[in-house]
Amino acid sequence: MNQQSAPSAKPVPAGREGAIPYLTVRDGSGAIEFYKRAFGAAEAMRIEHEGRVGHAELEIGPAKIMLSDEFPDHEALSPQTIGGTPVLIHLYVEDVDAFIRRAEQEGLKTLRPVADQFYGDRGGKFEDPFGHRWWIASHIEDLSTEEIRRRAAALHGEAPAQG
């Protein structure tokens, strides 16, 4: 189908604005169940392919993620297969402390405990059982860019940067 045959289709579908992380995992069904239990995710869609999850969409509050099982023939490999991930997924939640308590009970591993951050968030760094890393936070304080710079400089013992 091309654009001429579907003039009413929006180039960016509603609810899919911005970047949406697409995770590749070794056990798609297990990952979906983990994110439901640990993150309170709702499954919006799942398409099975050759007995594996070919595509799934989950909603964690207003945030969305997509995922699939590994498909090496399509170069879709998990962090476990490639030996880690350079990506940190940032997720805002209403109550980070309660969210993390529940998620840790389901197997979320703490890499950096939840703490108040100089830029106005309360958050920490975590790794899920499938090798994906998350920064999960609640925003607790509205700050100007100047105040964030001042606090960063104070934290690192430097003079605040200008600009």
Steps between C-alpha positions, in 0.01 A plus 500: 500500500638843413417850617274564199272207586470601867461880512342494848796320662706729724877477437551488879219293656320645802658385825830418328660842503864515601744213539370161611759250627492168312652228719632167377492224762575128523157413641233732362208341684697497824601864452140604440392325819791656693414853385135441590585380852798724575411820313120476492513491119190441290535288188358691203600256224683173442579327171648151514740379230648151485407440865669820612390856563547671165371833628335621819397840631473584868385809686654600831279787604521744208834354381519239229753229421511245223680169513572177321683176553843464348505440126871462414425471128362857521785621727256534790718401797448546873743665744565151642619379160716803416643533851324810632329816384620857447142630538336624819122531477363791708156440648305746716251351746266648761670349808850372426548344844182290484565414135850371577390302805253308282744462209783372721270230636453385140873491423606854407867542598613826662815649350467841669246539783221754483613838634417869460692642203641853464282568193166456678426130456500209741625195315738211460655264247382143449541195278213272409540120472535536121806726511331834432600791721258757635518834679170517688402824669233731634534874447497670841619855440467750213832679446635756257791406275712745699417327830579158353837632377572655841421173678704294252799730548466484878478120485820481297680786679509720191390849406159502325516491119353797316260483206 
